């Protein structure tokens, strides 16, 4: 006898705490964990790397002791980590958290990861190191613009959505066409989606004024430098097995610091470019969040924690106090 599927009300609870970089998500998450039976799962493509602490604003040991985070410090910077891998790891972690009688609180700003978890991913071919290496060679020889023009011919829909400077996505789209014989946009449209088997409350932490966020971004970048960001990247570079093409070294801030340490730009340019790149990341995050449905926005104010607690209580009355 087959079991009937759970109704929406019977599904287990989960909370998404999303927001642009430097918006105060971690501080809010820690306060919520102190008050409710929650456990944090990090949704951040840079925090998965070990040894990349300063430039990713990874929570410090004191914070992690107060509120442990899952899915941080998982892999070496020489390795890659995909949205598909995140989805599986997050689902596993969510199951374990519920089995322990708590509710998963997914916190971060990597919107592709939130999308992968919520909607599933298209059945795209896995990355092929041989094809990728050849495409990187062609990029070095012909330039990125030429590869984007090639993509316009092979998959105009994907090309229209990918910026001409977005190395990773251009190479991936060309790789998919070569490996599958089909356009990536076509494969993505054929995806039937995978509904997340949870009741989800979506919270967005963000300052109301863009200028406030820009000031925080600049302040945080300067603080990273004071905390030893340059020394951190020097140590990574000295290993000898990390290159600017690797996903870890393309992370915002690390890319600019690497260019500086390799003598390609001045220190002042590194700081300026790092801050600008972080602002651009925040802009992309805002664009994604504004298009996301059923989000509750938590703007700056003294009652942020209380606002969040009310929203959580309304959605999940069973979470009435500390576990």
C-alpha positions in Angstrom: 0.0 0.0 0.0 1.5 3.3 -1.1 1.6 6.3 1.2 -0.2 9.4 0.1 2.0 12.5 -0.3 2.2 14.9 2.6 0.1 18.0 2.5 1.8 21.4 2.6 0.8 21.7 6.3 2.5 18.3 7.1 5.8 19.2 5.5 8.7 19.9 7.8 9.7 23.5 8.4 12.7 25.4 6.9 13.8 29.0 7.0 15.7 30.8 4.2 17.6 33.9 5.4 18.8 35.6 2.3 20.4 38.9 1.5 23.1 40.8 -0.3 26.7 40.6 0.9 27.5 42.7 4.1 23.9 43.1 5.0 24.0 41.5 8.5 22.6 38.0 7.8 25.0 36.2 10.1 24.4 38.5 13.1 20.6 38.0 12.7 21.0 34.2 12.3 23.0 33.9 15.5 20.4 35.8 17.4 17.6 33.5 16.0 19.6 30.4 17.0 19.9 31.7 20.5 16.1 32.0 20.8 14.7 29.1 18.8 15.6 25.4 18.1 17.3 26.2 14.8 20.6 25.1 13.2 22.4 27.0 10.5 23.3 25.7 7.1 25.6 28.1 5.1 24.5 29.0 1.6 27.7 30.5 0.4 29.9 29.3 -2.5 33.1 30.9 -0.9 32.7 29.6 2.7 33.0 26.0 1.5 36.7 26.5 1.1 39.2 25.7 3.9 41.8 28.4 4.6 39.8 31.2 3.0 38.6 32.9 6.1 39.5 36.6 6.1 38.4 37.4 2.5 35.1 35.5 2.8 34.2 37.1 6.2 33.8 33.6 7.5 32.2 33.6 11.0 34.9 33.5 13.7 35.4 30.8 16.2 33.4 32.6 18.9 30.4 32.9 16.5 30.7 29.3 15.4 30.7 28.2 19.1 27.5 30.1 19.7 25.9 29.0 16.4 27.6 26.1 14.5 27.4 26.4 10.7 27.1 23.4 8.4 28.6 23.4 4.9 31.6 25.6 5.6 35.3 24.5 5.5 34.3 21.5 3.3 36.9 21.4 0.5 40.4 22.6 -0.4 40.7 25.8 -2.6 42.1 23.6 -5.4 38.8 21.7 -5.6 35.5 22.6 -7.2 32.1 22.6 -5.7 28.9 22.7 -7.7 25.3 23.8 -7.1 24.3 20.2 -7.6 26.7 19.1 -4.9 25.4 21.9 -2.6 21.8 20.7 -3.2 22.5 17.2 -2.1 24.7 18.3 0.9 22.0 20.7 2.0 19.2 18.2 1.7 21.2 15.7 3.7 22.0 18.3 6.4 18.3 19.4 6.5 17.3 15.8 7.1 19.8 15.4 9.9 18.7 18.7 11.6 15.1 17.6 11.5 16.0 14.2 12.9 17.6 16.0 15.8 14.3 17.9 16.5 15.4 21.2 15.1 14.6 23.4 12.1 17.2 24.2 9.4 18.0 27.9 9.0 19.7 28.4 5.6 21.8 31.5 5.6 23.7 33.1 2.8 23.9 35.1 -0.4 24.7 32.5 -3.1 21.4 32.8 -5.0 22.2 30.0 -7.4 22.4 27.6 -4.4 19.0 28.7 -3.1 17.5 28.2 -6.5 19.1 24.8 -6.9 17.7 23.8 -3.5 14.2 25.2 -4.2 13.7 24.2 -7.8 16.3 21.5 -8.6 18.8 21.6 -11.4 18.6 20.8 -15.1 20.1 17.5 -16.2 23.2 19.1 -17.6 26.3 17.1 -18.4 29.0 17.1 -15.7 32.1 19.3 -16.3 34.7 17.7 -18.4 38.3 18.7 -17.5 39.7 18.0 -21.0 37.0 20.1 -22.8 37.3 22.8 -20.2 41.1 23.0 -20.5 40.9 23.2 -24.3 38.3 26.0 -24.1 40.5 27.9 -21.6 43.3 27.6 -24.1 41.1 29.0 -26.9 40.1 31.8 -24.6 43.7 32.7 -23.9 44.4 32.7 -27.7 41.2 34.2 -29.1 39.9 36.3 -26.2 36.7 36.0 -24.1 34.7 38.2 -26.6 35.3 35.7 -29.4 34.0 32.9 -27.2 31.0 34.9 -26.3 30.3 35.5 -30.0 30.6 31.8 -30.6 28.0 31.2 -27.8 25.7 33.7 -29.5 25.7 31.5 -32.6 25.3 28.2 -30.7 23.0 29.2 -27.9 21.7 32.8 -28.4 19.3 32.6 -25.5 22.1 31.7 -23.0 24.4 34.3 -24.5 21.8 37.0 -24.0 21.8 36.2 -20.3 25.5 35.9 -19.8 27.7 39.0 -19.5 30.6 39.2 -21.9 33.1 39.3 -18.9 31.6 36.2 -17.2 34.4 33.7 -17.9 33.0 30.8 -15.9 29.4 30.9 -17.3 30.6 31.4 -20.9 33.0 28.4 -20.7 30.3 26.3 -19.0 27.7 27.1 -21.7 30.1 26.2 -24.5 31.1 23.1 -22.6 27.5 22.0 -22.3 26.8 22.4 -26.0 29.9 20.4 -26.9 29.2 17.6 -24.5 25.5 17.3 -25.1 25.0 18.5 -28.6 22.2 20.7 -27.2 21.9 24.3 -26.1 22.2 24.8 -22.4 19.0 27.0 -22.5 17.1 24.1 -24.1 18.3 21.7 -21.5 17.3 24.0 -18.7 13.8 24.5 -20.1 13.3 20.7 -20.2 14.0 20.5 -16.5 10.8 19.4 -14.8 11.9 20.8 -11.5 12.2 19.2 -8.1 10.0 20.7 -5.4 11.7 21.1 -2.1 9.8 18.9 0.4 9.6 21.6 3.1 7.4 24.5 4.2 9.8 27.4 3.6 9.7 30.9 5.2 11.8 33.3 3.1 13.4 36.2 5.0 15.5 38.8 3.3 17.9 40.9 5.4 18.9 44.2 3.6 19.5 47.9 4.3 16.8 50.1 2.7 19.3 52.6 1.4 21.8 51.4 -1.2 24.3 54.0 0.0 24.3 52.3 3.5 25.2 49.0 1.9 27.9 50.5 -0.2 29.5 52.1 2.9 29.4 48.8 4.7 31.0 47.0 1.8 33.9 49.5 1.7 34.3 49.4 5.5 34.3 45.6 5.5 36.9 45.4 2.7 39.2 47.7 4.6 38.6 45.6 7.8 39.6 42.5 5.9 42.8 44.1 4.8 43.5 45.1 8.5 42.7 41.5 9.5 45.4 40.0 7.2 43.6 39.4 3.9 46.8 40.0 1.9 48.8 37.6 4.1 46.0 35.0 3.7 46.1 35.1 -0.1 50.0 35.2 -0.2 49.9 32.0 1.8 47.5 30.4 -0.6 49.5 31.6 -3.6 52.7 30.2 -2.1 51.2 26.7 -2.2 51.9 26.6 -5.9 48.8 24.7 -6.9 46.3 27.5 -7.2 45.7 29.5 -10.4 43.5 32.6 -11.2 41.2 30.3 -13.3 40.1 28.2 -10.3 36.6 29.0 -8.8 38.1 29.6 -5.4 40.5 32.3 -6.7 37.7 33.9 -8.8 35.8 34.7 -5.6 35.1 38.4 -5.1 38.1 40.1 -3.4 40.4 37.1 -4.0 40.6 37.7 -7.7 41.6 41.3 -7.2 44.1 40.5 -4.5 45.6 37.8 -6.7 46.1 40.3 -9.5 47.8 42.7 -7.1 50.1 40.0 -5.7 51.0 38.9 -9.2 52.1 42.5 -10.0 49.3 43.2 -12.5 47.6 46.1 -10.6 48.6 48.5 -7.8 47.5 48.1 -4.3 45.2 51.1 -4.6 43.7 49.6 -7.7 43.2 46.3 -5.9 41.2 48.0 -3.1 39.1 50.0 -5.6 38.4 47.0 -7.8 37.7 44.8 -4.8 35.1 47.2 -3.5 33.5 47.7 -6.9 33.3 44.0 -7.5 31.6 43.5 -4.2 29.1 46.2 -5.0 28.4 44.6 -8.3 27.8 41.3 -6.5 25.4 43.0 -4.2 23.5 44.5 -7.2 23.1 41.0 -8.8 21.9 39.7 -5.4 19.3 42.5 -5.1 18.1 41.8 -8.7 17.6 38.1 -7.9 15.9 38.8 -4.6 13.4 41.3 -6.0 12.3 38.7 -8.5 11.9 36.1 -5.8 8.3 35.4 -4.7 6.9 35.4 -1.1 9.9 37.1 0.6 9.6 39.0 3.8 12.1 41.9 3.8 13.8 42.9 7.0 15.3 46.4 6.7 17.6 48.1 9.1 16.1 48.9 12.5 16.4 48.2 16.2 13.7 45.5 16.1 15.0 43.3 13.3 15.2 40.2 15.5 11.7 40.8 16.9 10.3 41.2 13.4 11.9 37.9 12.3 10.6 36.1 15.4 7.0 37.3 14.7 7.2 36.1 11.1 8.6 32.7 12.2 6.0 32.3 14.9 3.2 33.2 12.4 4.5 30.6 9.8 5.5 28.0 12.3 3.4 28.2 15.5 5.2 25.1 16.8 8.4 27.1 17.3 7.3 29.0 20.4 10.5 29.1 22.3 14.0 27.8 22.8 14.6 24.1 22.3 
